[in-house]
């Protein structure tokens, strides 16, 4: 499939479902993987900037955004591989946020030949214990969800993830916050995610030393403590990794600090290209 400087949207029919994707720009492929209950819209501030130098691809994970859930067994690393293969991409720079970071980690371990560089943003990691604050906040979130209070549930998600735990509402980035609320509200209009993926075994948490691609680990200083701890683990155990802490970000640096995030990513990828 030929790359274009204009945004191209469509669906990839693979692995029993239809993956919605967007592609823009020319150059080396750069894949963006969104977080849970979000979709490819979260990269709104990245695509115009990154696509000036790269062919930027984003897609909606199975059961999120515009990609339907199915009952067939699936793997997230297999879905990622299928989308790239259908778009004619053999190798890409890969950026994953939160749950998307876990997808990116699986993909980097399962298909190292397809990953040029790896950017893990507020990434999760299988087996890492949740922070006490997150456990308490998640219990409140579940209570609202089970009571059917959708508006309050979505706002609780925004307080947890966009604003950050025990932080004031981020009114200085109101448009980005509104987009987060829109995506989250859309997620709760979809059927519940009852079908779980088959996770990579052994999991990436036991195989981080296998990752040979250069990696940039980004954490938010206002995020939950466990995600900051995960960032330390990833930076220590992935052989060619470096870590950056964005002190004023919570869980979503690409949305709440897009200019700084974009500069970090562009500088990192350019350095990895010069070192090859």
NULOTOR-839110 format. One record per residue: x, y, z of N, C-alpha, C in turn. Coordinates in steps of 0.05 Angstrom, whole numbers, padded with zeros to 5 digits, always signed. Layout:
# residues N
XYZXYZXYZ;...
This chain:
# residues 276
+00017-00024+00000+00000+00000+00000+00018+00025+00000;+00014+00043-00019+00032+00066-00023+00028+00087-00001;+00050+00098+00009+00048+00119+00029+00038+00145+00016;+00025+00162+00031+00015+00188+00021+00021+00210+00041;+00025+00234+00031+00028+00257+00049+00002+00266+00061;-00021+00258+00048-00047+00264+00059-00056+00242+00078;-00074+00249+00097-00083+00228+00114-00101+00208+00099;-00095+00183+00103-00110+00161+00091-00123+00146+00114;-00149+00141+00112-00163+00125+00132-00176+00100+00119;-00180+00080+00135-00192+00056+00123-00193+00034+00144;-00198+00010+00134-00201-00014+00151-00183-00036+00141;-00169-00049+00159-00153-00073+00152-00169-00097+00161;-00175-00114+00142-00191-00139+00148-00172-00161+00153;-00166-00166+00179-00148-00187+00186-00156-00199+00214;-00148-00223+00218-00151-00236+00245-00180-00235+00255;-00199-00237+00236-00227-00239+00244-00241-00213+00251;-00228-00190+00246-00242-00165+00251-00233-00144+00231;-00243-00119+00234-00236-00097+00216-00223-00075+00232;-00196-00073+00230-00181-00053+00245-00183-00026+00231;-00194-00007+00245-00194+00021+00234-00165+00031+00236;-00155+00044+00215-00129+00056+00216-00128+00083+00203;-00108+00098+00210-00102+00123+00196-00072+00124+00190;-00065+00135+00167-00037+00137+00159-00033+00164+00146;-00010+00176+00152-00004+00203+00141+00026+00206+00139;+00035+00219+00118+00063+00225+00115+00079+00205+00099;+00105+00211+00095+00123+00193+00081+00148+00190+00098;+00164+00170+00091+00189+00165+00106+00187+00139+00121;+00205+00135+00140+00205+00111+00156+00178+00109+00171;+00167+00085+00172+00141+00081+00187+00144+00086+00217;+00124+00098+00229+00123+00103+00257+00095+00096+00267;+00093+00076+00284+00068+00065+00293+00060+00076+00320;+00035+00085+00324+00025+00096+00349+00004+00077+00359;+00007+00068+00385-00012+00049+00397-00024+00062+00422;-00051+00066+00421-00065+00081+00442-00069+00065+00467;-00079+00078+00488-00085+00065+00513-00113+00053+00514;-00119+00039+00536-00145+00025+00538-00167+00046+00541;-00190+00040+00529-00214+00057+00529-00208+00084+00515;-00187+00085+00499-00182+00108+00482-00182+00098+00453;-00173+00115+00435-00172+00106+00407-00152+00124+00392;-00150+00121+00366-00129+00135+00351-00132+00166+00352;-00154+00176+00361-00157+00205+00364-00139+00217+00385;-00129+00201+00403-00112+00212+00425-00086+00223+00414;-00078+00215+00389-00053+00224+00377-00057+00249+00359;-00079+00264+00364-00086+00287+00348-00063+00307+00346;-00048+00312+00368-00027+00332+00368+00000+00320+00358;+00001+00294+00355+00026+00282+00345+00027+00279+00315;+00005+00270+00303+00005+00263+00274+00015+00286+00257;+00004+00311+00259+00013+00332+00241+00043+00338+00243;+00054+00335+00267+00083+00341+00272+00100+00318+00263;+00094+00294+00272+00111+00271+00266+00110+00263+00236;+00087+00268+00224+00084+00261+00195+00100+00279+00177;+00112+00300+00187+00129+00317+00170+00155+00302+00163;+00162+00282+00180+00187+00267+00175+00183+00237+00172;+00159+00227+00181+00155+00198+00181+00128+00191+00170;+00125+00166+00162+00099+00156+00155+00085+00146+00181;+00067+00161+00191+00055+00157+00217+00029+00140+00214;+00028+00118+00228+00005+00100+00227-00006+00097+00255;-00032+00099+00258-00046+00092+00283-00069+00074+00276;-00077+00058+00295-00100+00041+00291-00115+00037+00317;-00140+00030+00315-00156+00025+00339-00154-00004+00347;-00146-00009+00371-00144-00036+00381-00171-00050+00381;-00170-00076+00380-00195-00092+00379-00214-00085+00403;-00239-00079+00395-00259-00073+00415-00259-00044+00424;-00242-00027+00411-00240+00001+00419-00243+00019+00394;-00250+00044+00398-00253+00062+00375-00272+00051+00355;-00263+00048+00330-00280+00038+00308-00274+00009+00301;-00258-00005+00317-00251-00033+00312-00269-00051+00328;-00285-00069+00316-00303-00086+00331-00288-00108+00347;-00300-00115+00369-00291-00139+00384-00302-00163+00370;-00289-00186+00372-00299-00211+00362-00296-00232+00383;-00307-00256+00378-00305-00277+00398-00282-00296+00392;-00268-00292+00369-00246-00310+00363-00222-00305+00381;-00206-00325+00387-00181-00320+00402-00163-00301+00387;-00148-00285+00402-00130-00266+00389-00107-00259+00408;-00086-00248+00396-00064-00237+00411-00060-00208+00402;-00052-00191+00420-00048-00163+00413-00023-00159+00396;-00002-00175+00401+00021-00172+00384+00015-00183+00356;-00003-00203+00354-00011-00213+00328-00028-00193+00312;-00045-00179+00327-00061-00159+00314-00043-00136+00303;-00024-00128+00319-00005-00107+00311+00010-00115+00286;+00021-00139+00286+00035-00149+00263+00017-00150+00238;-00008-00159+00242-00026-00161+00219-00031-00134+00206;-00035-00113+00223-00041-00087+00212-00016-00077+00196;+00007-00079+00207+00031-00070+00193+00036-00085+00167;+00033-00112+00168+00037-00128+00144+00017-00120+00122;-00008-00115+00130-00028-00108+00110-00022-00081+00097;-00008-00063+00112-00001-00037+00101+00027-00038+00088;+00038-00062+00085+00063-00065+00071+00087-00056+00087;+00086-00057+00113+00107-00046+00130+00123-00070+00142;+00149-00070+00138+00166-00091+00148+00178-00084+00175;+00183-00058+00179+00196-00048+00204+00185-00021+00210;+00183-00014+00236+00172+00012+00244+00184+00020+00271;+00185+00046+00275+00188+00057+00302+00161+00054+00316;+00161+00045+00341+00136+00039+00354+00133+00055+00380;+00111+00068+00383+00104+00084+00407+00079+00073+00419;+00080+00066+00445+00056+00056+00458+00051+00070+00485;+00026+00077+00490+00019+00090+00515+00003+00072+00533;+00011+00069+00559-00004+00055+00579-00009+00026+00571;-00034+00018+00567-00040-00009+00557-00027-00013+00529;-00026+00009+00513-00012+00008+00488+00018+00003+00491;+00029+00011+00513+00057+00005+00519+00061-00024+00524;+00041-00037+00537+00043-00066+00541+00041-00081+00514;+00024-00070+00496+00022-00082+00469+00049-00079+00455;+00060-00055+00457+00086-00050+00444+00108-00068+00455;+00108-00072+00481+00128-00090+00493+00125-00119+00482;+00100-00129+00482+00095-00155+00471+00105-00157+00442;+00098-00137+00426+00106-00137+00398+00136-00136+00395;+00150-00121+00412+00179-00119+00410+00193-00145+00417;+00181-00160+00436+00192-00186+00444+00185-00208+00424;+00160-00207+00414+00151-00228+00395+00162-00224+00367;+00165-00199+00359+00174-00193+00331+00196-00172+00332;+00219-00178+00343+00240-00158+00345+00250-00148+00318;+00247-00164+00298+00256-00156+00271+00240-00134+00259;+00216-00128+00271+00198-00108+00260+00200-00082+00275;+00216-00080+00296+00217-00056+00313+00244-00042+00310;+00243-00017+00299+00268-00001+00296+00275+00013+00322;+00255+00024+00335+00259+00036+00361+00233+00034+00376;+00235+00039+00402+00212+00035+00419+00209+00058+00439;+00185+00070+00439+00179+00091+00459+00156+00081+00476;+00161+00079+00502+00141+00069+00520+00133+00092+00539;+00107+00099+00538+00097+00122+00552+00078+00113+00574;+00084+00119+00599+00066+00111+00621+00058+00082+00618;+00077+00065+00611+00070+00038+00604+00063+00021+00628;+00045+00002+00623+00039-00019+00643+00060-00041+00640;+00060-00060+00659+00077-00083+00658+00065-00105+00674;+00060-00128+00661+00048-00151+00674+00062-00158+00700;+00046-00162+00721+00057-00171+00747+00066-00149+00765;+00068-00125+00756+00077-00103+00774+00054-00095+00792;+00058-00094+00818+00036-00088+00837+00025-00059+00834;-00001-00057+00837-00014-00030+00835-00008-00014+00860;-00005+00012+00856-00001+00030+00879-00027+00032+00896;-00024+00037+00921-00047+00038+00940-00067+00059+00931;-00057+00082+00922-00076+00103+00913-00092+00094+00889;-00079+00079+00871-00093+00070+00847-00114+00049+00855;-00108+00032+00874-00127+00012+00882-00152+00026+00894;-00148+00046+00911-00170+00060+00923-00187+00075+00902;-00173+00089+00884-00187+00104+00864-00202+00086+00845;-00190+00063+00838-00203+00045+00820-00228+00033+00833;-00228+00029+00859-00252+00019+00873-00275+00039+00871;-00269+00065+00873-00289+00085+00870-00300+00086+00841;-00281+00082+00822-00288+00082+00794-00308+00058+00788;-00301+00035+00798-00318+00011+00794-00345+00015+00806;-00346+00027+00830-00372+00032+00843-00390+00050+00826;-00379+00071+00815-00394+00088+00797-00403+00074+00772;-00385+00058+00761-00392+00043+00736-00415+00023+00742;-00413+00008+00764-00433-00012+00770-00460+00000+00777;-00460+00025+00786-00485+00039+00791-00498+00051+00766;-00484+00049+00743-00494+00059+00718-00492+00089+00715;-00474+00101+00731-00471+00131+00730-00449+00137+00709;-00457+00137+00684-00437+00139+00663-00422+00166+00663;-00436+00188+00666-00423+00214+00666-00403+00216+00689;-00411+00206+00712-00393+00207+00735-00370+00188+00732;-00375+00165+00719-00354+00145+00714-00332+00157+00695;-00342+00170+00674-00323+00183+00655-00307+00205+00668;-00320+00221+00685-00306+00242+00699-00286+00231+00718;-00292+00209+00732-00273+00196+00750-00249+00186+00734;-00253+00176+00710-00231+00167+00693-00213+00191+00686;-00226+00214+00680-00210+00238+00673-00194+00247+00697;-00206+00246+00721-00192+00254+00745-00168+00236+00751;-00171+00210+00746-00150+00191+00751-00127+00194+00731;-00134+00194+00706-00114+00191+00685-00106+00217+00671;-00124+00235+00666-00116+00260+00653-00105+00280+00673;-00120+00285+00695-00111+00304+00715-00089+00292+00732;-00091+00267+00739-00072+00254+00757-00084+00252+00785;-00076+00231+00800-00087+00227+00826-00083+00251+00845;-00105+00259+00858-00104+00281+00877-00095+00308+00866;-00098+00311+00839-00090+00336+00826-00115+00352+00819;-00113+00378+00816-00135+00394+00807-00142+00389+00778;-00166+00396+00769-00173+00393+00741-00154+00409+00723;-00145+00397+00702-00125+00410+00684-00139+00429+00665;-00148+00451+00675-00163+00471+00658-00145+00484+00638;-00119+00484+00642-00100+00497+00623-00098+00481+00597;-00107+00456+00597-00107+00440+00573-00135+00429+00569;-00155+00447+00570-00183+00439+00571-00191+00424+00545;-00181+00432+00522-00189+00419+00497-00180+00390+00497;-00155+00386+00506-00145+00358+00507-00161+00342+00527;-00168+00354+00550-00184+00340+00570-00212+00333+00558;-00224+00351+00544-00250+00346+00531-00248+00323+00511;-00226+00321+00497-00222+00299+00478-00219+00273+00493;-00205+00273+00515-00203+00249+00532-00231+00240+00541;-00247+00259+00550-00274+00253+00559-00290+00241+00536;-00288+00253+00513-00303+00243+00489-00296+00214+00483;-00270+00209+00482-00261+00181+00476-00270+00162+00497;-00267+00170+00522-00275+00152+00544-00305+00147+00544;-00321+00168+00539-00350+00165+00538-00357+00146+00515;-00343+00149+00492-00349+00131+00469-00342+00102+00477;-00321+00098+00492-00313+00071+00500-00336+00058+00516;-00349+00073+00533-00370+00062+00549-00397+00060+00534;-00397+00069+00510-00421+00064+00493-00418+00038+00477;-00394+00026+00478-00388+00002+00463-00394-00023+00481;-00397-00046+00469-00401-00070+00485-00377-00074+00504;-00381-00084+00528-00359-00089+00547-00338-00107+00535;-00313-00103+00543-00290-00119+00533-00289-00146+00548;-00307-00164+00541-00309-00189+00555-00288-00210+00544;-00279-00207+00520-00260-00225+00508-00232-00216+00513;-00216-00232+00527-00189-00224+00534-00169-00236+00514;-00147-00221+00509-00127-00232+00491-00112-00255+00504;-00100-00272+00487-00080-00291+00497-00053-00276+00499;-00044-00273+00523-00019-00258+00528+00005-00274+00520;+00026-00260+00512+00051-00273+00505+00063-00288+00529;+00072-00312+00524+00084-00328+00545+00111-00339+00536;+00131-00337+00553+00132-00322+00578+00128-00292+00572;+00118-00277+00592+00111-00249+00588+00135-00231+00585;+00132-00208+00573+00154-00189+00570+00167-00182+00596;+00153-00182+00618+00165-00175+00644+00188-00194+00651;+00188-00218+00639+00210-00237+00644+00231-00236+00622;+00226-00219+00602+00243-00220+00578+00253-00193+00569;+00252-00173+00586+00259-00146+00578+00288-00144+00567;+00305-00161+00578+00333-00161+00569+00336-00170+00540;+00315-00183+00529+00316-00191+00501+00313-00168+00481;+00302-00146+00490+00295-00124+00472+00321-00109+00465;+00328-00110+00439+00353-00097+00430+00348-00071+00416;+00324-00064+00410+00318-00038+00398+00323-00016+00418;+00334+00007+00409+00336+00030+00428+00309+00038+00438;+00307+00044+00464+00282+00050+00477+00282+00076+00492;+00261+00091+00490+00257+00115+00506+00233+00110+00524;+00238+00113+00550+00217+00109+00570+00209+00136+00581;+00183+00142+00578+00172+00168+00587+00152+00163+00609;+00155+00178+00631+00137+00176+00654+00128+00204+00661;+00104+00205+00674+00093+00231+00683+00097+00234+00713;+00106+00257+00722+00112+00261+00750+00086+00263+00767;+00063+00267+00754+00038+00268+00769+00021+00243+00765;+00033+00222+00754+00020+00197+00750+00020+00180+00776;+00006+00158+00776+00007+00139+00799+00035+00129+00803;+00042+00122+00828+00069+00114+00835+00077+00088+00821;+00058+00070+00816+00066+00045+00803+00076+00049+00775;+00064+00068+00760+00073+00073+00733+00100+00085+00733;+00106+00102+00753+00133+00113+00754+00153+00091+00762;+00145+00072+00779+00162+00049+00785+00167+00031+00761;+00146+00027+00745+00149+00011+00721+00169+00024+00702;+00168+00050+00700+00187+00064+00682+00216+00059+00691;+00220+00059+00717+00247+00053+00728+00256+00025+00720;+00238+00005+00723+00244-00022+00716+00251-00025+00687;+00235-00013+00670+00239-00014+00641+00266-00001+00633;+00272+00021+00645+00297+00035+00639+00321+00019+00649;+00318+00005+00671+00341-00010+00682+00346-00036+00667;+00324-00049+00657+00327-00076+00647+00328-00078+00616;+00317-00058+00602+00319-00059+00573+00347-00049+00566;+00363-00064+00551+00392-00058+00548+00398-00030+00538;+00384-00020+00518+00391+00006+00506+00368+00026+00511;+00362+00030+00537+00340+00047+00544+00349+00072+00559;+00334+00093+00555+00337+00117+00571+00310+00126+00580;+00310+00141+00603+00284+00149+00615+00283+00179+00617;+00259+00190+00613+00253+00218+00617+00228+00220+00634;+00230+00236+00655+00207+00242+00672+00196+00270+00665;+00171+00272+00657+00158+00297+00652+00143+00305+00678;+00155+00323+00693+00146+00329+00720+00117+00339+00720;+00109+00354+00700+00082+00366+00700+00061+00349+00686;+00068+00325+00677+00048+00308+00663+00037+00288+00683;+00013+00278+00677+00002+00256+00692+00006+00230+00675;-00015+00217+00667-00013+00191+00653-00012+00195+00623;-00018+00219+00613-00021+00222+00584-00004+00245+00573;+00022+00243+00574+00039+00264+00564+00034+00272+00535;+00027+00253+00516+00022+00263+00489-00002+00282+00487;-00020+00281+00507-00043+00299+00506-00039+00323+00524;-00026+00320+00547-00025+00344+00565+00000+00360+00561;+00021+00349+00548+00045+00364+00541+00054+00356+00513;+00038+00361+00493+00044+00351+00466+00069+00363+00454;+00075+00388+00458+00098+00400+00446+00124+00388+00457;+00125+00385+00483+00149+00373+00495+00151+00344+00488;+00129+00330+00488+00129+00302+00480+00139+00298+00451;+00129+00314+00433+00136+00312+00405+00166+00317+00401;+00177+00337+00415+00206+00342+00413+00222+00319+00423;+00214+00307+00446+00228+00284+00457+00229+00261+00437;+00206+00255+00425+00204+00233+00406+00221+00238+00381;+00218+00262+00370+00233+00268+00345+00263+00267+00351;+00272+00279+00373+00301+00278+00379+00311+00250+00383;+00295+00234+00398+00303+00206+00403+00305+00190+00378;+00285+00191+00361+00286+00175+00336+00308+00184+00318;+00312+00210+00316+00334+00220+00299+00361+00210+00309;+00365+00209+00335+00390+00199+00346+00393+00169+00340;+00372+00154+00342+00374+00125+00336+00380+00121+00307;+00369+00138+00290+00375+00135+00261+00404+00141+00255;+00416+00161+00268+00443+00168+00264+00462+00147+00274;+00454+00133+00294+00471+00112+00306+00470+00086+00292;+00451+00082+00274+00449+00056+00260+00472+00054+00239;
